[in-house]
Amino acid sequence: ACTATMEKTTLMSPPLLPGNRNITEEEVRRILNLLPGSRRASNGVIVDNGDGTSYHITGFITSDPEMADVENLHLAYATKHEIIRLRELRTAHDYLLRVRLEAIAASPRAVRTFRKRRAQFEERGRRWTLTDYYNAQNIDAKRYVSRLSRPLQRIVKSIPYGLAPINEVNAVARRTMLGDVVMVAENLRYFFYFMNIAMYGPYSEIRTDDCIDAAIIALRIMRGSESFDFDLDPRATLPAQIEREIQSKTGRQMEFTFGHEFAHLLEGHLVDRLGSDDLRVYSHECEFAADCRAVLAAGSDHETKRTLARGAFDVLLYLHFLEVSARAGLLRSYSDGVTHPLPLERIGRLKAALNKRYLPPPGEIEASEDAIDTMVESVTKRVDVSGRPDLLSFYGSLYLPTFTDRMKTDRIEF
């Protein structure tokens, strides 16, 4: 059965909230002595309330009189300048910053994750800002942009783009009142990562059970039940060579994902079509066009296009996995027939549009479709025999048993 751990605490608003200063060892000892029921955590102290809830104290706020209380809370993961800047949104960059900040603030797990990210960022001698952090994470997007012609680069670089810790595991090119913006959910990268383990794992001699568990984690990410704390608890430590191969595949899938959203911008799709009678047809054709443009616009050499095409077919096959999983009852209804055609339709149109030299070997995509059907059957069986009817829905973490020495206790060990 899958190894699982659930939330050990219910986070409430503590008297000492996470803030812009980490708790010291002296303060930890003082709290342990003063408060009955308190326990040392991996970071800070857990104080049990005796009613099934607890406080997790990780730091303290140094109140800034120029800022409101809620603004002071944001100092754990954003700078004062960034927080004040959002009092009045002026540009699409402000819009993207606000989306990121509000998404972090809404999730205690995200706050914990960003505290660690900030500490690691500053340990490397860099001055932390939330914007600089995300600029450093834009590797896949920037790699794709570097493959475009200079005129197209100028268009794409004129808008803000990048990852965001939003709950909806999706990618979007959005027109706002402040300008255009492209956002890709961070968890989409984790979804691709675990799907790559699930589908490519057998070629790297990863055990079948681990591949099935990876597919379950991918489904849980899409359902929103797998907690956003992969920096704290990575679920698996793969051998270095396998990790490099999986990350390489994930990177090319993220490149295509950003390329697809940039293509909507370049193709002029970011217009208000609400109320149009041909919304469905228009939207489907937009998706087909963006898939094709994402591959063909990048790079002048055949190998680049072949690599991006492989990433595109992986992404669409993984969307097909979600479609089949939804039909099997493993996922809530996934298909959006109004704006997006079925993944297999997108695969067919992309195959027809690309030069044969960019396509995988004959029969490979069809074999992948069969493998996805088999994987969904395996996941269904695993859920049925696990003894946990909530295996896909409980909030917490699942692990790949071969690559995790033991189940960890949330907040006590990470």
Secondary structure by P-SEA (a helix, b strand, c coil): ccccccccccccccccccccccccaaaaaaaaaccccccccccbbbbbccccbbbbbcccccccccccaaaaaacccccaaaaaaacccccaaaaaaaaaaaaaaacaaaaaaaaaaaaaaaaabbbbbaaaaaaaaaaaaaaaaaaccaaaaaaaacbbbbbcccccccccccccccbbbbbbbcaaaaaaaaaaaacccccccccaaaaaaaaaaaaaaaaccccccccccccccccaaaaaaaaaaaaaaaaaaaaaaaaaaaaccccccccccaaaaaaaaaaaaaaaaaaaaccccaaaaaaaaaaaaaaaaaaaaaaaaaaaccccccccccccccaaaaaaaaaaacccccccccaaaaaaaaaaaaaaaaaaaaaaaccccccccccccccccccccccccccccc
